[in-house]
Amino acid sequence: MQLPIEVTPVDIAFGGKAMQILPAYKDIPEEFKRSGSKWEKFVSKWFYEGLHENNYPTARDGVNLSQAMMNIQACLASYEPKHEHKIAGAAYLASQWFE
């Protein structure tokens, strides 16, 4: 499991480090590339509507919740990856980092 990396508010604002955080598209399991999975829905809702306090996930053991959320947000804010890569990669990471 890949753990979250250090990101800053500037990375989130401008999508910095997204390509360091996201796995290569070819390495993302197919289930995360299709619409409708639990994690794809979670990340898509976060992307389009934002994440509200009552929707905050719980981190898995050994994962820093704040850093994990900042990593996902940096990916979602980036213009560099194609949208499909961004959503599938963020969903895959969310499945590893959150309960």
Order of alpha helices (4+ residues) and beta strands (2+ residues): alpha-alpha-alpha-alpha-alpha
